């Protein structure tokens, strides 16, 4: 898909330059990135997501493995109980 070329004012040299709307487009006069602030914002956002993911993994690693297994078994037993009740209701309804 061909994007239309437009002009924008470079935030560095303040001259008008062609811009195709890309994140990594450069100024034709000073060769600086036109969207440098957006790139920095996206990098900061990615860093924040990575930090939050590492914190969540550290929290999960600190949990007792026995309790994690137990909660899995309790969930399985609960689902089995609900399915058994549904099966009994369906049998009596027929």
Secondary structure, DSSP 8 states (H G I E B T S, - for coil): -----EEEE-TTT--EEEE-S-TT-B-TTT--BTTHHHHHHHHHHHHHHHHHHHHHHHHHHHS-HHHHHHHHHHHHHHHHHHHHHHHHHHHHH-
